[in-house]
Amino acid sequence: QITLKESGPTLVKPTQTLTLTCTFSGFSLSTSGVGVGWIRQPPGKALEWLALIYWNDDKRYSPSLKSRLTITKDTSKNQVVLTMTNMDPVDTATYYCAHALVVVVAATWGNWFDPWGQGTLVTVSS
Amino acid sequence: DIQMTQSPSSLSASVGDRVTITCRASQSISSYLNWYQQKPGKAPKLLIYAASSLQSGVPSRFSGSGSGTDFTLTISSLQPEDFATYYCQQKFTFGPGTKVDIK
């Protein structure tokens, strides 16, 4: 059974750096085709993908947030860490991590997220 | 970047109704389109992956179809527990969501 859980501060001040940790079990992030993604959701709004790290340490970032995001993994600890710099009140959201599967067929590929962690609400306020 | 749109943005339906939600990509994405269900205060749940594959444990009243740029999620007979928001996703982009509520 795959489980993931997000941890980190619930309140950060504007301009501070947010560090979130995703601790998972039931899979290995060294297995081919596996990744862990971060997705956020502002209150009452839609899902927004942030970053994804793959088994081979390849990393992908949202183009609009790329300059502020860093994703890393610690395979031995079964953890993935996301840092977001220069936090702003508009970054207030529930942040989710999720197990990702990547499928490659010929010249095309796709990925999906399943399961997800329970999410953690991060509020940005002074 | 590929943009995803969903229609309608919301709909009201009754238990037993057949419900169809559409997702459109700004360019062809082959068949790599996924659907999620999210209930208030809960994390999203994968329903359909690769356009038409039913995730394990998901009721068979859910089905997906499409390829290229146009995709649909169909609920054949809406149940009380299906009132939720539904999102499509391809690679690194989510659609804006479709909220299904009770008529």
HADDOCK unambig.tbl for C-alpha pairs under 7 A between the chains (distance, minus, plus):
assign (segid A and resid 46 and name CA) (segid B and resid 96 and name CA) 5.56 0.50 0.50
assign (segid A and resid 46 and name CA) (segid B and resid 97 and name CA) 6.46 0.50 0.50
assign (segid A and resid 47 and name CA) (segid B and resid 94 and name CA) 6.35 0.50 0.50
assign (segid A and resid 48 and name CA) (segid B and resid 94 and name CA) 6.52 0.50 0.50
assign (segid A and resid 49 and name CA) (segid B and resid 92 and name CA) 5.93 0.50 0.50
assign (segid A and resid 49 and name CA) (segid B and resid 93 and name CA) 6.36 0.50 0.50
assign (segid A and resid 110 and name CA) (segid B and resid 32 and name CA) 5.15 0.50 0.50
assign (segid A and resid 110 and name CA) (segid B and resid 91 and name CA) 5.76 0.50 0.50
assign (segid A and resid 111 and name CA) (segid B and resid 91 and name CA) 5.52 0.50 0.50
assign (segid A and resid 112 and name CA) (segid B and resid 34 and name CA) 6.63 0.50 0.50
assign (segid A and resid 112 and name CA) (segid B and resid 49 and name CA) 6.80 0.50 0.50
assign (segid A and resid 114 and name CA) (segid B and resid 46 and name CA) 6.04 0.50 0.50
assign (segid A and resid 115 and name CA) (segid B and resid 45 and name CA) 6.94 0.50 0.50
assign (segid A and resid 116 and name CA) (segid B and resid 43 and name CA) 6.36 0.50 0.50
assign (segid A and resid 116 and name CA) (segid B and resid 44 and name CA) 6.92 0.50 0.50
assign (segid A and resid 117 and name CA) (segid B and resid 43 and name CA) 6.91 0.50 0.50
assign (segid A and resid 118 and name CA) (segid B and resid 42 and name CA) 6.91 0.50 0.50
assign (segid A and resid 118 and name CA) (segid B and resid 43 and name CA) 5.65 0.50 0.50
assign (segid A and resid 119 and name CA) (segid B and resid 43 and name CA) 6.68 0.50 0.50
